[in-house]
Structure formats: C-alpha cells, structure tokens
C-alpha cells in the first residue's frame, strides 16, 4: 500500500499550492490563468511521483488520485501511469484495459519512465499558447468583427498573431458589473439584483418591465461550432474521441 512521502516538505508544498489555487481563482493569488495553473499542477504531480513511496502502478495511482481530488486535476497523469504500465507489460491494448484493482498488485512500473512522460506533458503544456496562436490566420480574416469575453492570455496571443498580417475589430465583453467567470455548471443559474444595471431611481421604467440579471452569460452547446486546441481545430462531435485519447474512462471521476 502507499507509504508516507520521502520528503517532509512535500505535504506543505501541496497545501501551499492549494491555497494559491484558491486565491488565484479570485485573481488575488500568484497563479494566473488556466495555462499556468495546468503547468504548476503537472509539475507538482511530477514531484509527488518522484518523492512518494510506491511499489506498483496501483500504489502510485492511489496517491495521485488522493492529491488529484484536492486539486480537481490529475486525469492526464493517471493516463500516463496506465500507458507506462502498459508498455512495461509489452501489450498496450491489453494492459490499458486492466482495472485499478489489478493494477494495485502489479509491479514493474519504472519511476524514471513515468517522470519522463510527465516531462513530455509539461513541454506540451508550455507550448500550448504558442501552438494555438499559430492557428489564428486559419480562423480570422480581414475586416471581421471578433467578440470575446473576459481576459485570456491565450486568446490575446491568438488575436495578436492574426493582427500581424490582418486588420479586424475586436469587442471584449467583461461580464460587467460582476466581472466573474463560472467554474461549475450550477453557477450558470445564479441571478442577482438588477440594481447595478438598472437602478431603482429609474422608477418609471421599472414599473413597465421585468428585469432578469444573471451573473454569467451562457452559450448554448449547439452554438459552438469549433474547439481550437494546441493540436488543431476540432468539431464538437470529435471532442468525445479526443477525451478518450487523453483520459482513461476509469479516471473521469477521481
């Protein structure tokens, strides 16, 4: 079974990261943006892999699951562990289908190989913004009007890359007056007083209208025609296949 971590400071680092993650979600913490958060999360999981005591693929997955639940992340790293375990067995198709229960008692997983694979993931994450920006000219044309919402470094890089060769207009919506962005499905249903948008001093108008003031805008799935990732553009129907390539079905819920 999984043992204690080799380094006593590892738990403190995890706690510090979780604290930064919470504060970063409000814009007050040191973590900025989803890309940086993803890189920091992956780097921390790599450190856990290197410093935790484990004897099998199952042991390591249990440790990663435990910490991953707290970070609400880790599925990609779990997929890496499964793939490296499969390679160690010499049969990726058969081994990749093995359950977590069987993995718990199976040895033969190389820490060095897992760390190397996580390093490759980190390299991929570090180049994500540039790889997305390089596709800008395929999607943005001259004299178009582009509307985006909120601040995103990736979107900013995407637009700037296109602006090197083309002229177009950009409208940036900011979710005013709240300037908040949803991180879970239930928050889409949050409504507040419309006073910030239509103050009570406008009594004559208020008596004639019903005002609904949702905190967040919601884009219906059927209005989304393309997802752009670091490996290219994808139709919505392809996302399910992409998810199956990146994440194992047994790891969807940590």
N, C-alpha and C positions, 0 to 999 in steps of 0.2 A: 504493500500500500504506500501511497505517497508519504514521504517523510518531511521533516522540517527543512526550511531553506538553509543553504550553506552560509549565506551572509545575513547577519542580523539586521543590516540596514535596508534589506530588500523590502520588508513589510512597511518600513517607514517611507520608502520611496513610492510604494503603491498608494499609501494613504495620502501622501503629498500630491501625487498625480490626480487622484480622485477629487481632492479639494480644489486643485487648479481647474479641473474639468468642470466642476460645478460653477465656479466663479467665471470661467471662460464662457459659459453658456449665456451669461448676462453681459458679456463684454468687459467685465472687470478683471478677469484673470489673465495670466500670462499666455495662455493658449489662444491663438487667433485663427479662426476658420477651420472648416472641416478637414482640409488637406493637412494642415499642421497637426491637428488632433489625431488624425489617422496615422501619421508618421510616428508621433510620440507614443501612441498606443502600441504600435507594432514593435517599436524599439524596447518598450518596457516588457512586452511579452517575450521578446528575444532574451532579455536579461533574466526573466523568470525561468525560461527554458535552460539557460546556462547555469543558473545558480541553485535551482531546486533539485532535490534528491528524488530520482525516479529510476525504476528498473525496467519499465516496459512502456510501450506506446500508450496503454491504458492508464498507467500511473500519470504520465505526462498530460494526457488529455483531461484527466480529472482535475489536475492542478490548474490547467489553462481554463477549463470550464468555470472553476470556482472563482478565479480572478476575473474572467471574462464577464460573468454575471454582474459583477460590480461595475465594470467599465461599459457594459452593454455592447461589448465587442468581443472578438476573438474567433469568429467563424472561419476567417481565411487561414488563420494559424492552425486551427483544428484540421482544416482540409490539407494543409501542408504536412501535418503529422501523419495523417492517413496515407497520403501519397508516398511519403518516405518509408513508412512501414510496408506499404505495398511493394515498393522497389526492393526492400530488403528481403521480401519473400520471393521475389523473382516473377511474380504474376500480378500485375497491377489490377487487372479486371476482377480476379477472384478475391484478392486481398482487400480491395477497396470496398467490397460488399460485406465484409465481416462486421459483425455487431460490436458495439463498445464492450459488451460482456466478454467476448472472446479476446478482444484487444487487451483487456485487463490482465490476462495471464500469459500474454505472448511477449517474448523478449526480442532481441535482435535489432532494435532501433538505434541508429547512430546519432548521438547528440551533434556531432560535427556536421552531418548531412542536414539535420533539421535547422541548425543555425545558418548554414549556407543558404538553404532555401528561404529562410526568413530574410536574410540579407538581400536576396534577389527581389523579394516582395518590397523591401524598403527602397531599393533602387527604382523599382517600378513606381512607387508612390512619389518619390522625389521628382520624377519626370512627368507626372500626371498633368500638371498645369500646362507645361510646355507642349505636351503631345495633344492636348485638347485645343490649345490656341493655334496650333499649326493647321487645324482643320477649318479655321474661320472663313477663309476665302471660298470654301466649298458651299457655305451656307449664307453668307452675307454678300449682297450685291449692291451696286452703286445706287444712290438715291432712295434706298429703302428706309423705312422708319422702324427701328427696333425698340421694343419695350421690354424692360427687365424690372426686377423687383429686388429691393434691398442692395446691400453691398456684398460682393463676392470677388475675391481676388482672381479666381479662375475666370469668371465672366469678364472681369476687367481686362485680363490678359487676352482673352478671346476677342474682345472688341478692339483693343489696341492693335492686335496683329492684323485684323482686317483693315483698320484705318490707315495702315502703312501704304496701301495701294488703292483704297476706295473711300469715297466720301458718302456718308449716310448720317441719319439723325438717330439719336438715342434718347428715349424717355425712361427715366429711372423712377419707379414708384417706391415709396419708402414706408408703406403701411402706417402713415401718419393718421391720427396723432399718437399712436401707441408705439410704433417702430419695433414691433415684436414679430418673431417668426415661430411658427409651430414646430414642435419636435415630436408630437404624438397625435394620433388620429382624433382623440377626444377634444383636443384644443380647438379644432376647427369649428366646434359648436359653441364657442364662447362668445357671448354678447355682453355689451356694457351700455351704460347710459350714453345717449347721443349728445349730451350737453357740449362736449368738446367740438362736435361738428356743427350742431345746430343749437345754440344757447337758448335758455329759457326766455331771454329778452325778446326773442322773435316770436312772441306770443300769438300774433295774428296768423303766422304761417303754421305754427304748431297745432293750432286748432283745426287745421284743414288736412293734415297729413298724418300718416303713421310712419314713424322712422325706426328702422332696424339698424343697429350699429354693431356688426360683427367685428371682432378684434382682428381676425385674419381673413384674407381672401382665399377662396378655394377654387382650384382649377379642376374641372371635371376630367376624369381619365380619358374620355372619348375626344377631348380637345387636344390631347398630347399626341403628336404625330411622329416625333423623333426624339430619341435619347442619344446624347453625344457623350461618349466616354473617351478614355485615353487610348482605346484601341479602335475607335471609329464610331460612326453613327449607326444606330440600331432602331428598327421599327419596334413599337411596343410589343408586338407578338413574339419578338425574339428575346425579350428580357427573361422569360421563363427558362429558356435554354441557357442563356448566359448565367443565370443564377445557379443552374445545375452544374455548370462548368467550374464556377468559383467556390461554391459551398456544397457540402455534403448534406443530404436530406436529414440525417440524424442530428445535425448540428444547427438546424434552423433555430431551435429553442435551446438556450444554454441551461 
